[in-house]
Amino acid sequence: MADPWLHIVGIGEDGMEGLVPATRAVVEAAEVIIGGDRHHTLTETVSAERLAWPHPFDALISTIETLRGKRVVILATGDPLWFSVGARIGRAIDPSEIVYHPQLSAFQLAAARMGWSLPDVETLTVHGRPVEQMIAFIQPDAQLLVLTTGAETPAQIARFLTERGFGKSRMTVLAAMGGKDEARFDGLAESWNHTVPAFNTLAVHCVAAPDAALLPRVPGLADDLFLSDGTMTKQEVRAATVAKLMPMRGALLWDIGTGCGSVAIEWMRAARYARAIGIEPRADRRAMAAANALALGAPKLVLVEGSVPEALTGLDAPDAIFIGGGLSRATFDAAWAALRPLGRLVANAVTLESEAELIALHKEHGGDLVKLQVHRAEPVGRLTGWRPSMPVTQWSLVKR
């Protein structure tokens, strides 16, 4: 096991004075310090070779590797393992070679300023990420702490809130927390007009109007929330489908025949950092799926043009697969071969021909075979009656 040579130090607005003595000694003894401009300013009394974050940022690991054998300090804001650079470095370099020195995070400082209990708060980052991904967390009475991308981010989030009926939500921007220039800006989403510093943390207390959109992360969003040409997995069947797919943190879904993207989007909303690849041959449907993903807080949905099974070649191995279109024996064989151990596969069929294929596959591979049908109450003249939807045959199994 190698001796630690790389120190990743969390630092706050109070700079060197805010570090515990042992950590301060590590920074003062560094031969090379890597960080952003503000990090270097906060430690300007230390004599060491200074390196800025590399461009592109993906070159960071190779830059660090060239310094092996020297006393290297990487400066990060707050806790380097909480939505910060430390986790990324730890995945690439043996953790036994690294010593982490945490500082109070922006989340902890913001929660203290707001008087919020962190276990009751959703902690999010849109720093360097699509801002739309926070939309999935807009819920009545939710408390959100968001690491922002820049000065414009609070106004973008205020617009998201207002458009969804959460205009009365209370917003607070906190900047330079713990430093001499600490600043606070308060307002409501519907009337937000502050000009704020680029480096800030946003606190949101979501307040729903009576007509607010209710977008739970539990699968089963209303059909009319999706742009669609009518070809989609409908609400109740979609809820059952996503439940069988079992969304899990960071897991990858292949949505074969993604259409308007409803299943893939619900999968991504249901678990933190869940990923999805939608395979769809039609450009108009891919466009609808992309628009739905942005509107519903799943902006990282990846859309692939092509027909199955050919379009599956070269994709990252999935943890779950949904076949909503393009079902064939060849598609199943390719999908099943690619599915990771303990992966879940769900296939839905509406036509008799597709149903016959599912019945044959069920006989060969086992799993669960069910038929789902929904009846909706609709007017029948001056009265009301049940109108049935087309039945859906669903086959699901786990790869063991």
N, C-alpha and C positions, 0 to 999 in steps of 0.2 A: 504494500500500500504506500503510495507516494505521500510525502509530507505536504501539508497545505502551503501554497505559495501565492494563492490568489485570494484577496480579501475584498468582499463586496459590502460596501458600507452605506447604510442609510443615513441621510443627512437632512436636517430641516432648515427652515429659514434663519434659525439662530446660529447656523454654521458650526464652527469648531467648538464654540462654547456649549453647544447642546449635546456634544458627544461625551459619553462616559470616559474616564481617564484611560482605560485600557484601549478603547477604540481610537481615541485621540492619538495615543502613542503609535498605533498602527499607521494612521494617516501620516503622521509626522516622519515616520521612518520609511515611507514609500520611496521607491526609486522612480516609479512610473504611476501617474494618476490619469485615469480615463473618466471622462464625464462630459456633461453639457456645459455651455458657457456659464450658466448660473452656478453650477457645482464648482467650477474652477474659481469663480469670484468668491464663493463662500469659504474657500480654503486657500486664498491667495497668499497667506503667510507661510505656507509650506513650500519648501524648495524641493521640486521634483520635476522630472520630465513630464510634460503635459500633452495628452492626446485627446482630441475631440471624438465624439461618436463618428464612426466611419460612415461613408456614403458609398453604396447603399448600406443600410443598417445590417443587412445579412452578412456583411463582411466582418462583423464584430468578432465572431469566434476565431476566424483565421488571424485577425489582428492580435487577439489575446494569446493565441498559441505561439506566436512569434516572440512573445515576451517571457516564455517559460524560463525559469532560472533567476528571474529578477523578482524584487519585492513589488508586486503590482496591487494597486488599489483601484477598484471601480466604484465610483460614487453614483448613488441613485437617490431619488427623493423618497423619504419616508421608509417604509418597509420594503426592502428589495425583493421580497418573495410574495408580495401582494399586488397583482397586476403590474409587475415591474420586471426589470431586466434580469433579475437574479434567477428566476425560474428558467428562463430561456438558456442562460449560461449553464445552469445545473443539468440541463438535459444533454448538453454537448460535451461537458468536461466532467470527469469523475468527481462526484461530490466530496470525496475524501481529500481532494486537492484545494477545496474551497472553504473559507471561513466566512459566514454571514454575520453581519453586525446590524441588527434591525434598529430602526428608529420609529417613533410614533408615526403611524400612517396618516395620510390625508383623511381617510375614513374615520379613524379614531378622533382626530382633532375636530373634524366636522360634526361628528356625533356629540362630542362634548360641547361644542358651540351651540348646537341645536337642542341639547338636553334629551337626545334620543338614545335608546338602548340598542346597541349594535345587533343583538340577536333578533330584534324586531324590524330590522332595516334590510332592504335589498341593496347590496353594494355592486355597482356596475362600473364598467369603463367603456367609453367610446373614444378614448385617446388613441388616435391612429387607426380607428375602426369606423365602420359605417354608423352614423348617429342613429339610423333607423332601428338598430337592434334593441334600443331601449323601449320601443313601442310595446313589445310583448309584456312589459312589466307595469304598464299603466292600468291600475286596478283601483277601485274605490278604497279610500283610506290607506293606500300603500304609502310607505315612506321610502324614498329612494335617495341614495347618495351616489353621485355620478362624477367620475373623473372625466373631464371634458377634453375636447380636441383643441379648443381655442376660444377667443373672445366671442365668436359668433354662435357657439354651441347652445348657450342658454336660450337664445331667441329661437333657434330651430326647435328645441324641445318644447318651448312655450307654444309654438305653432302646432306641434303634434298633439299636445294636451288640449288645446282649444278646439281643434278640428274634431276631436273625439268626445267633446262634451265635458271636458275637465278644465274649462277655462278659469274656474274659481280656485284652482290648485295654487297653494302657496309655494313660492320659489325663493330660495336664498342662494346667492353666489358668495362664496368665501374665497378670498385670495390672500396669498402671502401669510398663511396662518402660522403663528408663532414668531413672526418677525416684526420689525419696527414699522413696516408698511402694511400691516394686516388691514384688510378692508372687507366690508360686508354690504351687500346690496339685497334688498327685500322687495318683493312685489307679487302680483298675481299673474298667472300665465296669460290671461286674456288681455292684459294691459302692459305687459312687460316691455320696457323701453330703455333699460339701463345700458350704458356702455361700460363694459367690465374688462379687467386685465385678461390677457391671453391665457395666463396660467391660473386656473381656478378649479374649484370643486363646487358642484351644484347639489343643493338639497331640495327635494320636492316632496311636499305632502299632497298627495292626490286627493282632490275633492270632486266628486261626481255630481253633475246636474241630473235632474229627474230623467232627462232624455239622453243621458250619456251612453256611448257604446260600451257594452259589456263584452270584453274579449278575454275570457278566462284562458289560462294556459292548459287547462284540462281539455282534451280533444272534443270536438263537436261544435265548432263555430257555425253560425248560421250560414246557409248557402249564399244568401244575398250579400255577404261580405266579400265574396270572391267575384272578380271579373270572370265570366265563363261564356262559352258558346252553347251551354246546356249539357255538354259531355263532361261530367265530373262525378266523383264519388260523393254521394249526397250525405247530409249531416249525420244521420243516425248510423248509417253503414260506415261512414268515415270514422266515427268515434269507436265503433267496434273494431275496425281495421287497425287503427293506431294502437289500440289497447293490445291487440295480438302482436303487433310489431315491437312492443315494449321499449319505448324510448328510454335511453340511458345517457348519462353525462358523457359527452364527447364521442358518442357512437355515430357511425356513418350508415345512412340509408341509401340504397338505390331505389328510386321510384321509377319503374319501367312503364312507359306510357304515361308520363306525368300530367299531360293535359294542362289544366290551369294551375297545377301545383298544389292542390288543396291538401293532399296527404303529406307531401314532403314538408309543407309549411307547418302543418299541425305537429308533425314529428319534431321539427326544430324548436317550436315554441314550448314543447312539453318537457324538455330537459335542457339544463344549462350546457352550452357548447355543443349540442347535438348538431351533426352536419348531414347534408343531403345532396345527392346528385340526381337531378331529374333528366331522364332520357326521353326525348320527344322529337319525332321527325318533322312536325309541322311548325313553321316559323311563327304563325299567328298565335298558336297555343304557347309556344315558348315566351312570346312577348307578354301574353296575359299572365303567365306564371311569374315572370320577372316583376311585373307591376304589382301583383298580389303579394309577392315576397317583401317588397319595399313597404307596402301599405300596412302589412300585418306583423312587421318586426322580425323578418327572417331574411335580411338582405344578403346573407352569404350563401343562399341557395345557388348551387352550380347547375347550369343547364347545358346539356349536351345534345347536339343535333345528330340524328342517325336512327337507323332501324336496328332492332334486336334480331338475333343475338350479336351481330357484328359490332354494334356500338359499345358493347360491354368490354371489349378487349382493351387492356391497358388501364382500366379504372382501378383506383385503390380498392382493396378487398373490403367488402361491407360487413357490418354487424347485423343488418336487417335488409330484406328485399321485399318490395311490394310490386306485384305484377298486376297492374290495373288495365294494361293494354298490351297488345302484341303477344298474347299467350300462345305458346306452342311448345312441343316437346323439346325442340332445339333450344328455345329460350330458357326453359326450366333447367335443362342439363347444364347450360353455360352458367346460369345464375347459381345453381346449387353447388357447382364445382368451385365457384369463387367465394361463396359464403364462408365466413370464418366459423370455427367451432363455437357452439352455443348460439350461433346466429339464428334469426327468426325469418321465416319466409311466409308471406301471405299472398294468396292469389284470389282475385274476385272474378266471377264470370256471370254474364247476363244471358248470353245466347246458349241455345241447346248444344251447339257444337263445342263451345268453350267449357260448358258444364260437363260434357262427356269426357273431355280431356282431363278435367280435374278429378272426376270419379276414377278414371284409370290411374292417374298419378297417386291418388289416395290409396288405391289397392296395392300399389307397389311400395310406397314409402310410409304409409301410415299417416299419423297426424289427426287433426280434427277437421271434419267436414260438416258444415252447417248451412242452412238456408235462411236468409234474412229477408223479411219483407215488412215494409212500413205502410200503414194506412193513415191517411190524413183526413180530418173532418173538413168537408167542403160543402158549399150550398148545393142543395138539390131543389131547384125551384124556390119556394118560400121556406123550405125546411133544410135540414142538414143531414148529410150521409157520409159514409166512409168511402174514400177513393183510394184504391190500392196503387202502390208504385210497383214497378217491375221487380220480381224477386231476384235476389243476388245469392249465388252459391259461393261460399267462402271456404277455402282450404287453407289451413295453417299448420305449420310444424316447426320444430326446433331441431337444428343440426347437432347431433351428439355423436 
